[in-house]
Amino acid sequence: MAIELPSSEEERALRVLIEQASATLAKRRRDIPTTFVAQLYGRSAPDDVLLYGADDIAALAEGAYDFMVDREPGVPKIRCATVLSPPPAIVKRLWSSRSSTTICRSLSTR
């Protein structure tokens, strides 16, 4: 049986994960602002983000940045991608069966 962390512990774990992912991404991509991961995931529900490791969060943030940085003004931009879910042991405690997650990103300029 999984142990549920109190909200403050979950939020603390989320902050640590975001810091680790930020450091990972900073080593790979110096062109991405160091605050980008925190801006992207800082208001996310901890349950949604804590399923992934720092490398996964860094890779997702990198993909989001690449998607957002190249855009044509005045033209909406939408992308959906299916990514592999976390390891089955982690997923099992939350859902009975899940093999992938669909991530949709949209960007609208005015």
N, C-alpha and C positions, 0 to 999 in steps of 0.2 A: 504494500500500500504506500502510495506517495505521501510525503509529508508536505502539507501546504505551509508556505511561509507567510507570516503576517505581512500585511501590505507594505509596511516600512522596510522590511527585509527584502521583499520582492523589488521594491523601487531601488534600494541600495544595490542589489544584484544587477539590476538593469543598468544603473549608472556605471558600475564596474565593467560590465560587458561592453557598453558604448565606448568607454575609455580605451579598452583593449582593442576594439575594432577600429577606433580612430587611430591608434598607434600603428596597427597593422596596415591600414590604408595609407597613412603618411609615409611609411617606408616604401610602398609601391608607387604611389602617385603624389609627387610634390605639387602638382598643378591643382589638386583638389583642396579646398580650404580645410584646415584642421578642425573646424567646427561643423563640417557638413554632416557627419554621422550623427552627432548630437541633435542637429537641427532636423534631420530626417526621422530619427527614431526616439528622440527625447520625450515625446508625448504619447508614444505607443503604449498599449497595455502590456505590462511586463509578461503576462502569460503568452502573448503572441511572439515576443522577441526572445525570451529566455529559452525557447526550444532550440535555438541555433547557437553555434559557437562564434567566437570573435572573427574567425576567418570567413565564415559564411556571411555574417553581417557586413563585414568590410567588402566582400565581393558584391553583395546586393547593393550596397551604397555606391560602389564604383559604377555598377551598371546604371543606377538611377542618375548619377551625375552625368555620365556619358549621354544618356537619353535627353536630359534637360539642357545640357550646354549647347547642343546643336539644334537650333530651332529657327523657324522662319517667322518673323513677326506677323501677327494677325491670323496665323494658321494654327488651329488646334492640333494637338499631337497626342495620340493614344496608342498604348502598346500593352498587350497582355502576354505573359510568358508563364509557362509551367516549370516550376523548379522542383527538384527532389525534396521530399520532406526530411526532417531530422531522423536519426536512427530509430528503428521500430520500438526499442525499449522506452524511449522518451515519449513517442507518440502514443504508445499503448496506455499510458496513464491518463491521457486526455481523450482520445478517441479510439473506438474499437478497430477501425480500419481506415487508413489514410496513406496513400503512397506518393502524393504530390500536392503541391500548393500552387494555385494560380495567383499571380501578382499582376495587377493592372495599374498602370501609371497613366495619368493624363496631365497634359500641360496646356494651358490656355493662355494666350497672350492677347492683350487688348491694345 
